Amino acid sequence: MEASAKKFFQQVLETPSPSGYEEPVQRIVREYAGGFADEVRTDLHGNVIACINPGAKLRVMFAGHCDQIGLLVTYINEGGFIYTNTIGGWDPQQLIGQRMTIHTAGGPVPAVIARKPIHLLDEEERKQVVKLKDLWLDVGAKSRDEAAEAVCIGDPVTLELGYQEMRNNLANSPGMDNKTGLWVCMEAARRAKQQKLSAAIYAVSTVQEEIGLRGAHTSAYGVDPHVGVAVDVTFSTDCPTIDKNQEGDIKLGGGPVLHRGPNMNPVVVERLRAAADAADVAVQWNAIGRGTGTDANAMQMARAGVATGLVSIPNRYMHSAVEMISLDDIDRAADLLAAFAAGLEASADFTPR
């Protein structure tokens, strides 16, 4: 992985992007894509679209969503304590005892989120699973007026952002879902440009995936691709408590994951397999018997339909403060998509036969 590409990866992880509030991270995406793309634009929804080889007859779309789960300030009580609603799917247990950041017009405001200490919980309370409505943010304010001077209703909230590398080229950070996919799409387009291309490549940093695949719906309609590949995370099953019988055998560092099932066009799947072989990229396989909860689902049903594939990055501890991935997996995923793009001829036909 080149130093500039790794710097870009760390920058997007350390930049907030709750669904609907993606502007800060999209500015970084535009700057990075501007260094290699022939065209970079932002649509009315906020999707950033970087194009390589515009004008080619065959259009290929790579989609990775830039948004992350978060919270939204909804109420400040008389004591200055702040209550929130969720943006995306949270397990409230993941929030207890976390350092948080409220992103305001005046800059980031540090906060903590907690609950009553265990010493004060009665026997019945200790048995109960905590509910989000029973959690609050504490910014250290003494009153509602003091808190309201810094924080407004509708301000987004994230876990304290940060990036940490670990053994075996692993790394953890909030927002690996799906800054990894965003990075792979942009880096794949950059690498593909260094090869001879017969197709136009549209690398899209999509918005609002976590609340309904919304950015993929709108950007796919605008790009109108013939073929699309979504890049997202999937569950790594190489840790305790995960049932491999149901979720498959997926390992960190085992390579990007290719999927089979009704959300995936079989011709695209075979071309991804061939591209992996040609680029000497080890891959893992998974099967999903329904529409996936990824941008692949939205792309497949755009306009009259798009031939769609899904490439996933194994992710341990998804939707937590310590989402963990392998840097090798994202690097090889970018190689895979670049090889896939370079192998497409202008007359490529993805119609299932």
C-alpha positions as CSV (number, residue, x, y, z in Angstrom):
1,M,0.0,0.0,0.0
2,E,1.4,3.4,-1.0
3,A,2.0,5.9,1.7
4,S,-0.4,8.4,0.1
5,A,-3.1,5.8,-0.1
6,K,-2.6,4.8,3.5
7,K,-2.8,8.5,4.6
8,F,-6.1,8.8,2.8
9,F,-7.4,5.8,4.6
10,Q,-6.5,7.2,8.0
11,Q,-7.9,10.6,7.1
12,V,-11.4,9.2,6.2
13,L,-11.5,7.1,9.4
14,E,-10.6,10.1,11.5
15,T,-13.3,12.3,9.9
16,P,-16.9,12.2,11.0
17,S,-19.6,11.1,8.5
18,P,-22.9,10.0,10.2
19,S,-25.6,9.4,7.6
20,G,-26.9,12.7,6.3
21,Y,-23.8,14.6,7.6
22,E,-21.2,13.3,5.2
23,E,-19.8,16.6,3.9
24,P,-16.5,16.6,5.9
25,V,-15.4,13.2,4.7
26,Q,-16.6,13.9,1.1
27,R,-14.3,16.9,0.9
28,I,-11.4,14.6,1.6
29,V,-12.6,12.1,-1.0
30,R,-12.9,14.9,-3.6
31,E,-9.4,16.1,-2.9
32,Y,-7.9,12.6,-3.1
33,A,-9.9,11.6,-6.3
34,G,-8.9,14.9,-7.9
35,G,-5.3,13.7,-8.0
36,F,-6.1,10.8,-10.4
37,A,-9.6,11.0,-11.8
38,D,-10.5,12.6,-15.2
39,E,-13.7,14.0,-13.7
40,V,-14.9,14.4,-10.1
41,R,-18.4,15.7,-9.2
42,T,-20.8,15.7,-6.4
43,D,-24.5,15.2,-7.0
44,L,-27.5,16.8,-5.2
45,H,-27.7,13.9,-2.7
46,G,-24.0,14.3,-1.7
47,N,-22.6,11.3,-3.5
48,V,-19.0,11.9,-4.8
49,I,-18.5,10.4,-8.3
50,A,-14.9,10.0,-9.6
51,C,-14.7,9.0,-13.3
52,I,-11.8,7.4,-15.2
53,N,-12.0,7.2,-19.0
54,P,-15.2,9.1,-19.4
55,G,-16.9,8.7,-22.8
56,A,-16.3,4.9,-23.1
57,K,-19.4,3.0,-24.1
58,L,-19.3,0.5,-21.2
59,R,-19.9,2.1,-17.8
60,V,-18.7,0.4,-14.6
61,M,-19.7,1.6,-11.2
62,F,-17.8,0.8,-8.0
63,A,-19.8,1.9,-4.9
64,G,-18.6,2.1,-1.3
65,H,-20.6,4.1,1.2
66,C,-18.9,6.8,3.2
67,D,-21.5,7.2,6.0
68,Q,-21.2,5.7,9.4
69,I,-23.7,5.0,12.2
70,G,-24.1,7.7,14.8
71,L,-26.5,9.6,17.0
72,L,-28.5,12.8,16.7
73,V,-29.1,15.3,19.5
74,T,-32.8,15.5,20.2
75,Y,-33.1,17.0,23.7
76,I,-31.2,18.9,26.4
77,N,-32.6,18.6,29.9
78,E,-32.5,21.2,32.7
79,G,-29.3,19.7,34.1
80,G,-27.5,20.0,30.8
81,F,-27.6,16.3,30.0
82,I,-28.2,15.5,26.4
83,Y,-30.5,12.8,24.9
84,T,-30.3,11.4,21.4
85,N,-31.8,9.3,18.7
86,T,-29.8,6.8,16.6
87,I,-28.6,7.1,13.1
88,G,-28.4,3.6,11.8
89,G,-28.4,0.3,13.7
90,W,-26.9,0.4,17.2
91,D,-26.6,-2.1,20.0
92,P,-27.0,0.1,23.0
93,Q,-24.6,-2.1,25.0
94,Q,-21.8,-0.9,22.7
95,L,-22.3,2.7,23.9
96,I,-22.0,2.3,27.6
97,G,-18.9,4.0,28.9
98,Q,-17.8,5.4,25.6
99,R,-16.1,8.7,24.8
100,M,-18.2,10.5,22.2
101,T,-17.9,13.6,20.1
102,I,-20.7,16.0,19.2
103,H,-20.0,17.7,15.9
104,T,-21.3,21.2,16.1
105,A,-21.1,24.4,13.9
106,G,-18.5,25.7,16.4
107,G,-16.4,22.6,16.3
108,P,-16.2,19.2,18.1
109,V,-17.6,19.0,21.6
110,P,-16.3,16.0,23.7
111,A,-18.8,14.0,25.6
112,V,-19.2,10.7,27.5
113,I,-22.1,8.3,27.5
114,A,-22.8,6.1,30.5
115,R,-25.4,4.8,32.9
116,K,-25.9,4.5,36.6
117,P,-22.9,2.8,38.3
118,I,-23.2,-0.9,39.0
119,H,-23.0,-0.2,42.8
120,L,-26.4,1.6,42.5
121,L,-28.2,-0.9,40.3
122,D,-30.8,-2.9,42.1
123,E,-31.1,-6.7,41.4
124,E,-33.8,-6.3,38.8
125,E,-31.9,-3.5,37.0
126,R,-28.8,-5.7,36.8
127,K,-30.8,-8.3,34.9
128,Q,-32.1,-5.9,32.3
129,V,-30.5,-5.0,28.9
130,V,-30.0,-1.3,28.8
131,K,-32.2,0.7,26.5
132,L,-31.0,3.7,24.5
133,K,-33.6,6.0,26.1
134,D,-31.9,5.3,29.4
135,L,-28.6,6.6,28.2
136,W,-27.5,10.2,28.1
137,L,-24.5,12.3,26.9
138,D,-22.6,14.4,29.5
139,V,-20.6,17.3,28.2
140,G,-19.7,18.6,31.6
141,A,-22.3,21.4,31.5
142,K,-24.0,22.7,34.7
143,S,-27.3,23.6,33.1
144,R,-29.4,23.4,29.9
145,D,-28.4,27.0,29.0
146,E,-24.7,26.2,29.2
147,A,-25.0,23.0,27.1
148,A,-27.2,24.8,24.6
149,E,-24.5,27.4,24.1
150,A,-22.3,24.7,22.6
151,V,-24.7,22.1,21.2
152,C,-27.8,22.4,19.0
153,I,-30.7,20.1,18.4
154,G,-29.9,18.0,15.3
155,D,-26.1,18.0,15.8
156,P,-24.6,14.6,14.9
157,V,-22.7,12.5,17.3
158,T,-20.0,9.8,16.8
159,L,-17.9,7.6,18.9
160,E,-14.5,9.2,19.5
161,L,-12.8,8.7,16.2
162,G,-9.3,7.2,16.0
163,Y,-7.1,4.7,14.2
164,Q,-5.0,2.0,15.8
165,E,-2.7,-0.6,14.1
166,M,-2.3,-4.0,15.6
167,R,-0.4,-7.3,15.1
168,N,-0.4,-9.1,11.8
169,N,-1.2,-5.9,9.8
170,L,-4.6,-5.5,11.4
171,A,-6.2,-2.2,12.4
172,N,-9.2,-1.1,14.4
173,S,-11.3,2.1,14.2
174,P,-14.9,3.2,14.4
175,G,-16.3,3.5,10.9
176,M,-14.4,0.6,9.2
177,D,-18.0,0.0,8.1
178,N,-17.7,1.3,5.5
179,K,-14.7,3.6,5.0
180,T,-12.9,0.4,3.9
181,G,-15.3,0.1,1.0
182,L,-15.0,3.7,0.1
183,W,-11.2,3.4,0.1
184,V,-11.2,0.3,-2.0
185,C,-13.4,1.9,-4.7
186,M,-11.3,5.0,-5.0
187,E,-8.0,3.2,-4.8
188,A,-9.2,0.6,-7.4
189,A,-10.0,3.4,-9.8
190,R,-6.6,5.0,-9.2
191,R,-4.9,1.7,-9.9
192,A,-7.1,0.9,-12.9
193,K,-6.1,4.2,-14.6
194,Q,-2.5,2.9,-14.8
195,Q,-3.7,0.1,-17.1
196,K,-5.3,0.1,-20.6
197,L,-9.1,0.5,-20.1
198,S,-12.0,-0.1,-22.5
199,A,-14.6,0.9,-20.0
200,A,-15.5,4.1,-18.1
201,I,-14.9,3.6,-14.4
202,Y,-17.2,5.5,-12.0
203,A,-15.9,5.2,-8.4
204,V,-18.7,6.5,-6.1
205,S,-18.5,7.4,-2.5
206,T,-22.2,6.9,-1.6
207,V,-24.1,8.5,1.2
208,Q,-26.9,7.3,3.6
209,E,-26.4,3.6,3.1
210,E,-26.9,3.0,6.8
211,I,-30.5,4.3,6.7
212,G,-31.7,2.6,3.5
213,L,-29.1,2.4,0.7
214,R,-30.3,5.9,-0.3
215,G,-27.1,7.2,-2.0
216,A,-26.7,4.1,-4.1
217,H,-30.2,4.4,-5.4
218,T,-29.7,8.0,-6.6
219,S,-26.1,7.7,-7.9
220,A,-26.8,4.5,-9.8
221,Y,-29.7,6.2,-11.5
222,G,-27.4,9.1,-12.4
223,V,-24.5,7.1,-13.6
224,D,-26.7,4.5,-15.3
225,P,-24.0,1.8,-15.3
226,H,-24.1,-1.5,-17.2
227,V,-22.2,-3.3,-14.4
228,G,-21.7,-2.4,-10.8
229,V,-19.7,-3.8,-7.9
230,A,-20.5,-2.7,-4.3
231,V,-17.7,-2.9,-1.7
232,D,-18.8,-3.2,1.9
233,V,-17.9,-5.1,5.0
234,T,-19.0,-8.6,6.0
235,F,-18.8,-10.5,9.3
236,S,-15.5,-12.1,10.1
237,T,-16.2,-15.4,11.8
238,D,-12.8,-16.1,13.1
239,C,-13.6,-15.2,16.7
240,P,-15.6,-16.7,19.5
241,T,-19.4,-16.8,19.5
242,I,-19.9,-16.5,15.7
243,D,-21.7,-19.5,14.1
244,K,-19.8,-20.6,11.0
245,N,-22.6,-23.0,10.1
246,Q,-24.8,-20.0,9.4
247,E,-22.3,-17.2,8.6
248,G,-19.6,-19.1,6.7
249,D,-15.9,-19.4,7.3
250,I,-14.5,-15.8,6.9
251,K,-11.1,-14.8,8.2
252,L,-9.3,-11.5,8.7
253,G,-6.3,-11.5,6.3
254,G,-7.8,-14.3,4.2
255,G,-8.5,-11.9,1.3
256,P,-11.6,-10.1,0.0
257,V,-14.9,-12.0,0.1
258,L,-16.8,-12.7,-3.1
259,H,-20.5,-13.5,-2.8
260,R,-22.9,-15.7,-4.7
261,G,-26.7,-15.6,-4.5
262,P,-29.7,-13.8,-6.1
263,N,-28.3,-10.3,-5.5
264,M,-25.3,-11.1,-7.6
265,N,-25.2,-11.4,-11.4
266,P,-23.6,-14.8,-12.2
267,V,-21.6,-13.4,-15.1
268,V,-20.2,-10.7,-12.8
269,V,-19.3,-13.3,-10.2
270,E,-17.4,-15.4,-12.7
271,R,-15.5,-12.3,-14.0
272,L,-14.6,-11.4,-10.5
273,R,-13.3,-14.9,-10.0
274,A,-11.3,-14.7,-13.2
275,A,-9.9,-11.3,-12.2
276,A,-8.8,-12.6,-8.8
277,D,-7.0,-15.5,-10.5
278,A,-5.3,-13.1,-13.0
279,A,-4.2,-10.7,-10.3
280,D,-3.1,-13.6,-8.0
281,V,-5.5,-12.4,-5.3
282,A,-6.7,-15.0,-2.8
283,V,-10.4,-14.6,-2.1
284,Q,-12.9,-16.1,0.3
285,W,-16.5,-17.1,-0.6
286,N,-19.8,-16.5,1.0
287,A,-23.4,-17.1,0.0
288,I,-26.5,-14.9,0.6
289,G,-29.9,-16.2,-0.4
290,R,-31.7,-12.8,-0.4
291,G,-31.1,-9.2,-1.3
292,T,-28.1,-8.0,0.7
293,G,-28.2,-5.0,3.0
294,T,-25.6,-3.3,0.9
295,D,-25.4,-0.9,-2.0
296,A,-25.4,-4.0,-4.3
297,N,-29.1,-4.3,-3.6
298,A,-29.9,-0.8,-4.7
299,M,-27.6,-1.0,-7.8
300,Q,-29.1,-4.2,-9.0
301,M,-32.6,-2.7,-9.2
302,A,-31.6,0.7,-10.6
303,R,-33.5,1.8,-13.8
304,A,-33.9,-1.4,-15.9
305,G,-31.4,-3.3,-13.8
306,V,-27.6,-3.4,-13.4
307,A,-25.4,-6.5,-13.6
308,T,-24.1,-6.4,-10.0
309,G,-21.4,-8.0,-7.9
310,L,-20.5,-7.7,-4.2
311,V,-17.0,-7.7,-2.8
312,S,-16.7,-7.5,1.0
313,I,-14.0,-6.8,3.5
314,P,-14.0,-9.1,6.6
315,N,-14.8,-7.0,9.7
316,R,-14.6,-8.2,13.3
317,Y,-16.8,-6.4,15.9
318,M,-19.0,-4.6,13.4
319,H,-20.9,-1.5,14.5
320,S,-18.7,-1.0,17.5
321,A,-15.9,1.3,18.6
322,V,-13.3,-1.3,17.7
323,E,-14.2,-2.5,14.2
324,M,-11.2,-4.5,13.1
325,I,-10.0,-5.3,9.6
326,S,-6.9,-6.5,7.8
327,L,-4.9,-3.9,5.8
328,D,-3.9,-6.7,3.5
329,D,-7.5,-7.4,2.7
330,I,-8.3,-3.9,1.6
331,D,-5.1,-3.6,-0.4
332,R,-5.9,-6.9,-2.3
333,A,-9.5,-5.9,-2.8
334,A,-8.3,-2.8,-4.7
335,D,-6.0,-4.9,-6.8
336,L,-9.0,-7.2,-7.6
337,L,-11.3,-4.5,-8.7
338,A,-8.6,-2.8,-10.8
339,A,-8.0,-6.1,-12.5
340,F,-11.7,-6.6,-13.0
341,A,-12.0,-3.2,-14.7
342,A,-9.0,-3.7,-16.9
343,G,-10.3,-7.1,-18.1
344,L,-13.6,-5.7,-19.4
345,E,-13.9,-5.4,-23.1
346,A,-16.2,-2.7,-24.6
347,S,-18.6,-5.4,-25.9
348,A,-18.9,-7.2,-22.6
349,D,-22.3,-8.8,-22.1
350,F,-23.5,-9.6,-18.6
351,T,-26.9,-11.1,-19.6
352,P,-27.4,-14.4,-17.8
353,R,-27.8,-17.3,-20.3
